[in-house]
């Protein structure tokens, strides 16, 4: 079989057992990619609660992963969302998907609940469940530092362990499977981390045609100023969209009360470029390399994080945005929902949040302390509890990302029909004609 390994690994954490399941060529062709396969396996469990021990946590790759195909190093993680109650799926980069495929697995299905905090370690066809009680409460940075010698690392942080409904699963330090609270599903199974290392190649039917298609994609990308231009995504990161969204009246500002941010010119990608002199970073198998790291190792926020922690909160302190992004990644929680929940809190209380207040509230959310206990439920639940439902800018209880639908009406339709609530269906960059 070409493109697929033809098998998946199913692990029951309650019994600490696992088995290999074969995938037929017909099944692979019918459901094609990671999201399709994961959706098929989730379908039979959709009526279960997210924390039902039989509710699966699904990690699936597509047929182009671990091949020479450009931008192919991604993976789908899916379960039922604790935040929305709907399908929770996230497309995540890094190298985990490629490593899982190299280990010979198209997907991983995890059910049950361990009786103690644990981790799963996979090396090719071999796997083991290890006790991880010593990592209880550990930041994601610490988990990666301890486990990265064992391969690509996927883990959760304190936010998931403390019940934050928008907690993320972090991959390879700063790649987030966010938006849906999938970190809470992971923590609900008492699963702290998964590592994977593989050594296999994925068979390709026609390497010559794949190479030709790859070169054509490279040429098309090179001709795109948005992708590869001097001020494009490859050189400035996804923050290159910052000025575009503001100029098109799509920059959610002051909890969506306005669509333009008067300080946008001071908070755009150029400002980060000038202050931090970032270098390129990105997912395995991608030539665009949209991730950016500062000269001193700072992780530069992606566009939606950059936008929500500035315009949405009316914050003009770049250093606090860098710090907010770091805290969210270390705690393991979604930056978009975190910032939007703070914006909702700011509107309800009538107090604009200072940079220091933003940071302290984020820490309280991740550790479930003080006001953070209620804010960790997300903006929809917090607004409902305070009787101010209209202050939560969310769809299906999931906070809307940094693309105001009043600037592109098709975006409103995308939010309304998305199975994930207030999010783009593919968690990608919206098409802008």
Secondary structure, 3 states (H helix, E strand, C coil): CCCCCCEEEEEECCCCEEEEEECCHHHHHHHCCHHHHHHHHHHCCCCCCCCCCCCCEEEECCCCCCCCCCCCCCEEEEEECCCCCCEEEEEECCCHHHHHHHCCCCEEEEECCCCCCEEEEEECCEEEEEECHHHCCCCHHHHHHHHHHHCEEEECCHHHHCCCCCECEEECCCEEECCCCHHHHHHHCCEEEEEEECCCCCCCCCHHHHHHHHHHHHHHHHCCHHHHCCCCHHHHCHHHHHHHHHHCCCCCECCCCECCCCCHHHHCHHHHHHHHCCEEECCCCCCCCCEEECCCCCECCCHHHHHHCCCCCCCCCHHHHHHHHHHHHHHCECHHHHHHHHHHHHHHHCCCCCHHHHHHHHHHHHHCCCCHHHHCCCHHHHHHHCCCHHHCCEECCEECCCCCHHHCHHHHHHHHHCCCCCCCCCCCCCCCC
